[in-house]
Amino acid sequence: MPDTPLAAPMSAPSRKKQLKLDDDLDIECPTQKQAQSGPQPKLSPCPLPPRPPPAAGRAPAVTAASRLGYYVLQGPEEGGRAYWALHRPTGTEYTCQVYPVSEAPVVLEPYLRLPPHRHVARPAVVLEDTHHLYMFFPRPHGDLHSLVRRGRLPEPEAAGLFRQMAAAVAHCHQHGLVLRDLKLHRFVFTDCERTKLVLENLEDACVLTGPDDSLWDKQACPAYVGPEILSSRASYSGKAADIWSLGVALFTMLAGHYPFQDSEPILLFRKILQGNYSLPQGLSAPARCLIHCLLRREPAERLRASGILLHPWLQENPTPSVPSRAHLWGADQVVPRGPGLEEVEVEEGERAMDLYG
């Protein structure tokens, strides 16, 4: 390939999902987070084994602009896999995801399975050399996480955005993909006005081989993890777990904070297992109903993704019964600050021992 090849990240992220404490909607850079002083609730790092050391012999991460054909790459961003990219002939900006070439079949399989959909991002360009796979995605205009950390959303705005989120998940479920690790961060805006959402990528998606959506690898972001994943069950419904995560996202959009939160991970998981949460004041009856239909402890009792789109709250334009967002920036309405999202590699048995030992 012409020009300067891109060096591999020093520590290539594993395809195995890492348990991340995503309890901080008030931090600009999720890869360099520090504890905040003051009375805000905090989440300490999971008391779990650290990630394995980087593989020996890896080339250093890119520290200056690298050229890949017609593209200039700078970064890395977000822990070493994503790079800012510029198409030199047109000046178009992209986000480039870089993977070891050996992972190409697994990385590309979800995109080959899934038909195009307006609320699911697809790579605009895919390149490959002897060592790496490069996937270029259109540069987004921020993510939903950044919008919600400013304060709870009015119901009409939240309904318009959540309808797009549910449509993306329903499309994936219909075509045999379980998304896993769903959260506000993963939905990004395609317009400057921040009204149009897409699922940023299918990196964590699991391709099902039949109608059975049972999964055994227990992986999720703690703030969004379903109680069945924390339980002692050997397997769980992947689609139902996605629905629970959608419920957490909807609650957070309408309340400005997570439904389950605690300064200690074990206590947080205990609250999730109990399934007790308090809805914010002023929500309309249809909005409250939809949240209850998603955050059910029993997976079989939750709405399916296609059923969410038929719910009355998304079929009509709800009348907002809360003040405008400008009056909702009080400390009790924003997601609490925390020490950061430290990524920790976990094994199922070790995590169960920490939670129930």
Buried (B, 14 or more C-beta within 10 A) or exposed (E): BEEBBBBBBBBBBEEEBBBBBBBBBEBEEBEEBEEBEEEBBBBEBBEBEEBEEEEEEEEEBBEEEBBBBBBBBBBBBBBBBBBBBBBEEEEBEBBBBBBBBEBBEEBBBBBEBBEEBEBBBBBEBBBBEEBBBBBBBBBBBEBBBBBBBBBBBBBEBBBBBBBBBBBBBBBBBBBBBBBBBBBBBBBBBBEEEBEBBBBBBBBBBBBBEEEEBEBEEBBBBBBBBBBBBBBEBEEBBBBBBBBBBBBBBBBBBBBBBBBBBBBEBEEBBBBBBEBEBEBBEBBBEBBBBBBBBBBBBEBEEBBBBBEBBEBEBBEEEBEBEBEEBEEBEEEEBBBBBBBBBBBBBBEEEEBBEBBEE
